[in-house]
């Protein structure tokens, strides 16, 4: 998984978002803006990509994304809680439809007990309230490889999120045609008409 995967995913994501009129913001720590870079490397991406937050330090996460100090203290920068807060913060501050956040340990250093090199937390958030988190342990495969794989995973999660509302709206559109109350009522009206002339005969 490398640049070709990211480029293909970026094109597909941008096309899908254009079709659905969705906008995107990114919030990145260990990837340092690579997701935003992959998307904006595609010509014409400005109609989908609004902005990217590169929040490498904890101070940046607090100041730019509104991540609470307690979240960082209690769970750490590389955690489900921080990744989720980053995604929600990017969504709210950019006013977009979709946001993705990445925070992890790309290596070669930085590991702590329970948090090895290659651990990356991802979160995506949508304006309709959906939030998805994923944790990946890529292992000590090298700093560049961890970052590249993280970009691909982030793009995949955005694709899944972008498809979600489309699936949710289908049942709403099909429900009226399935119920078709008018069709079932029309025979009942005829039945009533048949009964009314019987009453005078009796």
Number of C-alpha atoms within 10 A of each C-alpha: 12 13 13 10 14 24 17 14 22 27 18 15 21 26 14 16 22 14 9 13 12 18 22 27 26 26 32 28 24 23 27 18 19 20 28 25 13 19 23 19 13 14 8 11 16 14 13 23 20 17 18 22 21 22 24 17 12 18 14 15 26 18 12 17 23 17 24 15 14 9 15 19 11 11 12 15 22 20 22 20 18 28 30 25 24 34 29 27 22 29 26 19 12 20 15 19 20 30 31 32 32 35 28 29 28 26 20 13 11 12 15 9 5 7 16 20 23 25 22 28 26 27 27 30 27 24 15 9 7 12 17 16 17 16 16 15 15 19 16 17 13 14 17 13 17 25 25 18 20 28 27 23 20 23 26 17 20 25 19 13 20 22 15 13 14 11 10 10 10 10 11 10 10 10 10 10 9 9 10 10 10 8 9 10 11 10 11 11 10 10 11 10 11 11 10 10 10 9 8 7 6 5
